[in-house]
Protein backbone atom coordinates (compact mmCIF):
# COMPACT_ATOMS: atom_id res chain seq x y z
CA UNK A 1 0.00 0.00 0.00
CA UNK A 2 1.25 3.48 -0.88
CA UNK A 3 1.16 6.24 1.72
CA UNK A 4 1.62 9.95 1.03
CA UNK A 5 4.39 11.12 3.35
CA UNK A 6 3.65 14.24 5.34
CA UNK A 7 7.01 14.38 7.10
CA UNK A 8 10.06 15.88 5.47
CA UNK A 9 12.64 13.33 4.24
CA UNK A 10 14.94 12.02 6.96
CA UNK A 11 18.50 13.06 6.18
CA UNK A 12 19.91 12.66 9.67
CA UNK A 13 23.34 11.03 9.93
CA UNK A 14 23.39 10.94 13.72
CA UNK A 15 23.30 7.15 13.81
CA UNK A 16 26.59 6.94 11.92
CA UNK A 17 28.49 9.25 14.28
CA UNK A 18 29.72 6.55 16.73
CA UNK A 19 31.10 4.40 13.90
CA UNK A 20 32.77 7.35 12.15
CA UNK A 21 34.38 8.63 15.36
CA UNK A 22 35.55 5.13 16.33
CA UNK A 23 37.14 4.35 12.97
CA UNK A 24 38.79 7.78 12.79
CA UNK A 25 40.32 7.23 16.23
CA UNK A 26 41.38 3.70 15.23
CA UNK A 27 43.28 4.73 12.10
CA UNK A 28 44.82 7.76 13.81
CA UNK A 29 46.06 5.58 16.68
CA UNK A 30 47.28 2.93 14.25
CA UNK A 31 49.35 5.52 12.38
CA UNK A 32 50.82 7.07 15.52
CA UNK A 33 51.27 4.15 17.92
CA UNK A 34 50.77 0.88 16.07
CA UNK A 35 48.15 -1.90 16.00
CA UNK A 36 47.90 -2.92 19.68
CA UNK A 37 46.87 0.54 21.01
CA UNK A 38 44.60 0.94 17.99
CA UNK A 39 42.65 -2.20 18.86
CA UNK A 40 42.46 -1.04 22.46
CA UNK A 41 40.90 2.22 21.27
CA UNK A 42 38.19 0.27 19.43
CA UNK A 43 37.69 -1.89 22.51
CA UNK A 44 37.08 1.19 24.66
CA UNK A 45 34.61 2.58 22.12
CA UNK A 46 32.77 -0.75 21.96
CA UNK A 47 32.66 -0.92 25.76
CA UNK A 48 31.04 2.52 25.85
CA UNK A 49 28.48 1.50 23.22
CA UNK A 50 27.77 -1.75 25.09
CA UNK A 51 27.16 0.30 28.24
CA UNK A 52 24.77 2.55 26.30
CA UNK A 53 22.82 -0.49 25.06
CA UNK A 54 22.74 -2.04 28.52
CA UNK A 55 21.48 1.16 30.16
CA UNK A 56 18.90 1.64 27.40
CA UNK A 57 17.72 -1.92 28.02
CA UNK A 58 16.96 -1.03 31.63
CA UNK A 59 14.69 1.75 30.31
CA UNK A 60 12.94 -0.21 27.56
CA UNK A 61 13.42 -3.96 28.20
CA UNK A 62 13.81 -4.24 24.44
CA UNK A 63 15.27 -7.52 23.18
CA UNK A 64 17.30 -5.57 20.63
CA UNK A 65 18.98 -3.46 23.29
CA UNK A 66 19.87 -6.55 25.33
CA UNK A 67 21.21 -8.42 22.31
CA UNK A 68 23.10 -5.32 21.22
CA UNK A 69 24.79 -5.04 24.61
CA UNK A 70 25.87 -8.70 24.44
CA UNK A 71 27.11 -8.36 20.85
CA UNK A 72 29.13 -5.23 21.61
CA UNK A 73 30.60 -6.88 24.71
CA UNK A 74 31.79 -9.84 22.62
CA UNK A 75 33.20 -7.40 20.05
CA UNK A 76 35.03 -5.48 22.77
CA UNK A 77 36.59 -8.65 24.17
CA UNK A 78 37.53 -9.82 20.68
CA UNK A 79 39.42 -6.57 20.08
CA UNK A 80 41.19 -6.90 23.41
CA UNK A 81 42.29 -10.45 22.62
CA UNK A 82 43.16 -9.86 18.96
CA UNK A 83 46.73 -8.53 19.53
CA UNK A 84 47.67 -11.64 21.52
CA UNK A 85 46.12 -13.84 18.85
CA UNK A 86 48.12 -12.12 16.09
CA UNK A 87 51.41 -11.71 17.95
CA UNK A 88 51.58 -14.75 20.22
CA UNK A 89 49.20 -17.26 18.65
CA UNK A 90 46.76 -17.25 21.60
CA UNK A 91 43.76 -17.76 19.36
CA UNK A 92 41.37 -19.67 21.61
CA UNK A 93 39.96 -16.69 23.57
CA UNK A 94 39.76 -14.61 20.40
CA UNK A 95 37.88 -17.33 18.49
CA UNK A 96 35.43 -17.79 21.38
CA UNK A 97 34.57 -14.09 21.36
CA UNK A 98 34.27 -14.04 17.56
CA UNK A 99 31.85 -16.99 17.67
CA UNK A 100 29.82 -15.07 20.26
CA UNK A 101 29.81 -12.06 17.94
CA UNK A 102 28.60 -14.13 15.00
CA UNK A 103 25.78 -15.79 16.96
CA UNK A 104 24.47 -12.57 18.45
CA UNK A 105 25.09 -10.74 15.16
CA UNK A 106 22.72 -13.12 13.37
CA UNK A 107 20.03 -12.31 15.92
CA UNK A 108 20.64 -8.58 15.53
CA UNK A 109 20.47 -8.83 11.74
CA UNK A 110 17.12 -10.57 12.00
CA UNK A 111 15.76 -7.87 14.31
CA UNK A 112 17.22 -5.11 12.14
CA UNK A 113 15.55 -6.23 8.92
CA UNK A 114 12.28 -6.79 10.75
CA UNK A 115 12.39 -3.21 12.08
CA UNK A 116 12.74 -4.28 15.70
CA UNK A 117 15.88 -2.25 16.41
CA UNK A 118 14.47 1.15 15.49
CA UNK A 119 12.55 3.72 17.46
CA UNK A 120 9.12 4.23 15.89
CA UNK A 121 8.75 7.98 16.25
CA UNK A 122 8.59 8.75 12.53
CA UNK A 123 5.97 6.07 11.91
CA UNK A 124 3.85 7.47 14.73
CA UNK A 125 4.08 11.01 13.39
CA UNK A 126 3.08 9.81 9.92
CA UNK A 127 0.13 7.82 11.25
CA UNK A 128 -1.02 10.76 13.36
CA UNK A 129 -0.91 13.09 10.35
CA UNK A 130 -2.87 10.83 7.98
CA UNK A 131 -6.37 12.00 8.95
CA UNK A 132 -5.29 15.65 9.26
CA UNK A 133 -5.97 17.65 6.11
CA UNK A 134 -6.63 21.10 7.51
CA UNK A 135 -3.75 23.56 7.55
CA UNK A 136 -3.62 25.59 10.75
CA UNK A 137 -1.90 28.64 12.14
CA UNK A 138 1.15 26.78 13.35
CA UNK A 139 2.65 25.59 16.58
CA UNK A 140 1.25 26.13 20.07
CA UNK A 141 3.53 25.52 23.03
CA UNK A 142 1.11 23.78 25.38
CA UNK A 143 -0.12 20.26 26.10
CA UNK A 144 -3.66 19.53 24.95
CA UNK A 145 -6.25 17.20 26.46
CA UNK A 146 -7.04 14.26 24.19
CA UNK A 147 -9.99 12.53 25.81
CA UNK A 148 -10.41 9.82 28.42
CA UNK A 149 -9.98 6.07 28.66
CA UNK A 150 -11.46 3.51 31.02
CA UNK A 151 -8.54 1.25 31.86
CA UNK A 152 -7.03 0.11 35.11
CA UNK A 153 -3.65 1.21 36.40
CA UNK A 154 -2.29 -2.29 35.74
CA UNK A 155 -3.49 -2.25 32.11
CA UNK A 156 -1.91 1.15 31.49
CA UNK A 157 1.40 0.04 33.04
CA UNK A 158 1.38 -3.16 30.98
CA UNK A 159 0.83 -1.13 27.81
CA UNK A 160 3.68 1.20 28.77
CA UNK A 161 5.97 -1.81 29.13
CA UNK A 162 4.82 -3.07 25.72
CA UNK A 163 5.50 0.34 24.16
CA UNK A 164 9.02 0.45 25.59
CA UNK A 165 9.87 -3.15 24.70
CA UNK A 166 8.93 -2.56 21.07
CA UNK A 167 10.51 0.92 20.93
CA UNK A 168 7.17 2.54 20.20
CA UNK A 169 7.79 5.14 22.88
CA UNK A 170 9.94 5.64 25.95
CA UNK A 171 7.77 5.02 29.03
CA UNK A 172 8.24 7.29 32.03
CA UNK A 173 6.10 6.23 34.98
CA UNK A 174 4.96 8.90 37.41
CA UNK A 175 2.80 8.70 40.50
CA UNK A 176 -0.42 9.61 38.70
CA UNK A 177 0.23 8.77 35.06
CA UNK A 178 2.44 7.20 32.43
CA UNK A 179 4.19 9.51 29.97
CA UNK A 180 5.06 7.94 26.62
CA UNK A 181 7.77 9.97 24.94
CA UNK A 182 8.09 9.62 21.18
CA UNK A 183 11.65 9.09 19.92
CA UNK A 184 12.75 9.31 16.30
CA UNK A 185 15.80 7.52 14.97
CA UNK A 186 18.71 9.94 15.21
CA UNK A 187 17.57 11.17 18.63
CA UNK A 188 18.19 7.92 20.48
CA UNK A 189 21.60 9.07 21.74
CA UNK A 190 20.13 12.10 23.51
CA UNK A 191 20.97 11.74 27.24
CA UNK A 192 17.33 12.49 28.05
CA UNK A 193 16.42 9.21 26.33
CA UNK A 194 18.87 6.72 27.81
CA UNK A 195 20.83 8.36 30.62
CA UNK A 196 18.20 10.29 32.54
CA UNK A 197 14.78 9.87 30.88
CA UNK A 198 12.99 13.19 30.57
CA UNK A 199 10.23 14.62 28.39
CA UNK A 200 10.54 18.38 28.95
CA UNK A 201 10.17 20.16 25.64
CA UNK A 202 9.65 16.87 23.79
CA UNK A 203 6.70 15.14 22.16
CA UNK A 204 4.75 12.88 24.50
CA UNK A 205 1.40 11.31 25.19
CA UNK A 206 0.36 10.87 28.81
CA UNK A 207 -2.25 8.42 30.08
CA UNK A 208 -3.37 9.20 33.59
CA UNK A 209 -4.41 6.50 36.00
CA UNK A 210 -7.64 8.52 36.32
CA UNK A 211 -8.23 8.03 32.58
CA UNK A 212 -7.24 11.46 31.28
CA UNK A 213 -5.14 11.51 28.10
CA UNK A 214 -2.98 14.51 27.15
CA UNK A 215 -0.63 15.23 24.26
CA UNK A 216 2.35 17.53 23.91
CA UNK A 217 3.88 18.09 20.48
CA UNK A 218 7.32 19.69 20.41
CA UNK A 219 8.12 22.53 18.05
CA UNK A 220 10.99 20.54 16.55
CA UNK A 221 8.72 17.65 15.65
CA UNK A 222 5.93 19.92 14.40
CA UNK A 223 8.33 21.71 12.05
CA UNK A 224 9.37 18.33 10.66
CA UNK A 225 6.09 18.23 8.74
CA UNK A 226 6.02 19.53 5.19
CA UNK A 227 3.01 21.76 5.95
CA UNK A 228 1.71 23.66 8.96
CA UNK A 229 -0.97 21.11 9.77
CA UNK A 230 -3.73 21.99 12.20
CA UNK A 231 -2.01 21.71 15.56
CA UNK A 232 -5.17 20.82 17.50
CA UNK A 233 -6.16 18.12 15.01
CA UNK A 234 -2.65 16.71 14.95
CA UNK A 235 -2.48 16.43 18.74
CA UNK A 236 -5.97 14.91 18.87
CA UNK A 237 -5.00 12.38 16.21
CA UNK A 238 -1.81 11.42 18.04
CA UNK A 239 -3.75 10.93 21.28
CA UNK A 240 -6.39 8.84 19.49
CA UNK A 241 -3.66 6.73 17.95
CA UNK A 242 -2.26 5.76 21.34
CA UNK A 243 -5.76 5.12 22.72
CA UNK A 244 -6.36 2.81 19.77
CA UNK A 245 -3.05 1.03 20.39
CA UNK A 246 -3.92 0.66 24.06
CA UNK A 247 -7.28 -0.84 23.14
CA UNK A 248 -5.66 -3.33 20.76
CA UNK A 249 -3.09 -4.29 23.36
CA UNK A 250 -5.78 -4.80 26.01
CA UNK A 251 -7.57 -7.20 23.63
CA UNK A 252 -4.37 -9.22 23.20
CA UNK A 253 -3.81 -7.88 19.66
CA UNK A 254 -0.50 -6.08 20.19
CA UNK A 255 0.78 -7.66 16.98
CA UNK A 256 -1.69 -5.50 15.06
CA UNK A 257 -0.03 -2.40 16.51
CA UNK A 258 3.30 -3.51 15.07
CA UNK A 259 1.64 -4.41 11.76
CA UNK A 260 0.30 -0.86 11.42
CA UNK A 261 3.75 0.59 12.04
CA UNK A 262 5.46 -1.88 9.70
CA UNK A 263 2.91 -1.20 6.95
CA UNK A 264 4.44 2.24 6.40
CA UNK A 265 7.58 0.47 5.11
CA UNK A 266 9.93 3.13 6.43
CA UNK A 267 13.66 2.66 6.25
CA UNK A 268 15.14 0.42 8.93
CA UNK A 269 17.45 3.33 9.81
CA UNK A 270 14.85 6.13 9.77
Long-range contacts (C-beta under 8 A, 24 or more apart in sequence): 1-263, 3-126, 3-130, 3-264, 5-126, 5-226, 6-126, 6-129, 6-130, 6-132, 6-225, 6-226, 6-227, 6-229, 7-122, 7-125, 7-126, 7-129, 7-224, 7-225, 7-226, 8-224, 8-225, 8-226, 10-122, 10-184, 10-185, 10-186, 10-267, 10-270, 12-185, 12-186, 13-186, 14-186, 14-187, 14-189, 15-185, 15-186, 15-188, 15-269, 17-189, 18-45, 18-49, 18-189, 21-45, 22-46, 35-83, 35-86, 36-83, 36-87, 39-79, 39-80, 39-82, 39-83, 40-79, 40-80, 42-79, 43-76, 43-77, 43-79, 43-80, 46-72, 46-73, 46-75, 46-76, 46-79, 47-72, 47-73, 47-76, 50-75, 50-76, 52-189, 52-194, 55-194, 55-195, 56-188, 56-193, 56-194, 59-164, 59-170, 59-193, 59-194, 59-197, 60-164, 60-165, 60-167, 60-170, 60-171, 61-161, 61-164, 61-165, 62-164, 62-165, 62-166, 62-167, 63-111, 63-116, 63-165, 64-108, 64-111, 64-116, 64-117, 64-167, 67-104, 67-107, 67-108, 67-111, 68-108, 68-117, 70-100, 70-104, 71-101, 71-104, 71-105, 71-108, 74-98, 74-100, 74-101, 74-104, 75-101, 112-268, 113-268, 115-261, 115-262, 115-266, 115-268, 116-166, 116-167, 117-167, 117-268, 118-167, 118-185, 118-268, 118-269, 118-270, 119-167, 119-183, 119-184, 119-185, 119-187, 119-188, 120-166, 120-167, 120-168, 120-169, 120-261, 121-169, 121-182, 121-183, 121-184, 121-185, 121-187, 121-203, 121-221, 122-184, 122-185, 122-266, 122-270, 123-261, 123-264, 123-266, 124-168, 124-169, 124-182, 124-238, 124-241, 124-261, 125-182, 125-184, 125-221, 125-224, 125-225, 125-238, 126-264, 126-266, 127-241, 127-260, 127-261, 127-264, 128-234, 128-237, 128-238, 128-241, 129-225, 129-229, 129-234, 129-237, 130-237, 131-233, 131-237, 132-229, 132-230, 132-233, 132-234, 132-237, 134-229, 134-230, 134-233, 135-227, 135-228, 135-229, 135-230, 136-228, 136-229, 136-230, 136-231, 136-232, 136-233, 137-228, 137-231, 138-222, 138-228, 138-231, 139-217, 139-219, 139-222, 139-223, 139-228, 139-231, 140-231, 140-232, 141-219, 142-216, 143-206, 143-214, 143-215, 143-216, 144-214, 144-215, 144-216, 144-232, 144-235, 144-236, 144-239, 145-212, 145-213, 145-214, 146-205, 146-213, 146-214, 146-215, 146-235, 146-236, 146-238, 146-239, 146-240, 146-243, 147-213, 147-236, 147-239, 147-240, 147-243, 148-211, 148-212, 148-213, 149-207, 149-211, 149-213, 149-243, 149-246, 150-211, 151-207, 151-211, 151-246, 151-250, 153-209, 155-246, 155-250, 156-207, 156-209, 156-246, 158-249, 159-207, 159-245, 159-246, 159-249, 159-250, 160-207, 162-249, 162-254, 163-245, 166-254, 166-257, 166-258, 168-245, 168-257, 168-261, 169-204, 169-205, 170-197, 172-197, 172-198, 172-199, 176-208, 176-209, 176-210, 177-206, 177-207, 177-208, 177-209, 177-212, 178-206, 178-207, 178-209, 179-204, 179-205, 179-206, 180-204, 180-205, 180-206, 180-207, 180-242, 182-221, 184-221, 185-269, 185-270, 203-238, 205-238, 205-239, 205-242, 207-242, 207-246, 213-239, 213-242, 213-243, 214-239, 215-239
